[in-house]
């Protein structure tokens, strides 16, 4: 189902979306009719109720059609999961039905201009004033910023550090909520990215997700799954590039023979395929551990994210090289997959932070 959707609804249009920086909302709504807007939202509210193992399969397939659009869909799913997991019945029934059809789009607001990898030091404040919270602060690199309708915002309600962070739902149109310009990016051009500003932004207490101080833990739980999804998006993009390269090498001739006749190039293809399969298996193992609440699931999500995103980009780069000069042209899709997968090594926690998570686990007393 996801593969057919990628081939029929995403792949034919992805180059134009990239060129025109077009956010394909109607395509996303079509994806929602297949249950792809609430992959792991509970069924009682209209979600698909699937597990993380299934999600990594879905995002691999979708990203083979368009990495950028699939990645936004992952973020929307994370927002829906947060509301479904931490929200009460009223919150779930208020926001999720329209988000599961993608009539309302979701964005996740954690990163700030001064706190990226050190997310626990975020400075956005949420002050309790009577029956409302008043939010002040700035969020950066927000996918869907300015276009999305529902923003899950991490803000400080308590002391410094992770335990002082709470989660809030802020709706587009709330007084005091505004947005920066749409950022000009190397890739991910089929989704808008902007800064989100909150200045004396007043929301009711009922918009807080969970109890005060639980926001950072919710954010980290969400990132475990998000890291698997973004790794799967890298695998899907790399798989497409590998398939394109194999076909190109069969057709392209040099020195009166196809490129497939050269053993050195055969070996490069073999290595690409092997590393792709290793990435896929790491993601599936980590997803299995996350589904089964294994105590080391977070570490394995970090391992899988680090390996799959580094490897996925490497395979796209190698595919471009094997296409020669043609790979550098926008007439061929490989360069777009290269541009779109590059950011995966930065977001959902940089790959350097993934190494920190892994090393801390290895060196723990």
Secondary structure, DSSP 8 states (H G I E B T S, - for coil): -HHHHIIIIITTTHHHHHHHT---HHHHHHHHHTTTTSTTS-GGGT-----HHHHHHHHHHHHHH-HHHHHHHHHHHHHHHHHHHH--HHHIIIIIHHHHTTSS-EEEE--BTTBSS-GGG---EEEEETTEEEEEEEEEEEETTTT-SEEEEEEE-SSSSGGGEEEEEEETT-TTEEE------SS-TTS-EEEEEEEEEEEEGGGEESSTT-HHHHHHHHHHHHHHHHHHHHHHHHHHHHHHHHHHHHH-EETTEEGGG-HHHHHHHHHHHHHHHHHHHHHHHHHHHHHTT-TTHHHHHHHHHHHHHHHHHHHHHHHHHHTGGGGGSTTSTHHHHHHHHHGGGTSSS-HHHHHHHHHHHHH--
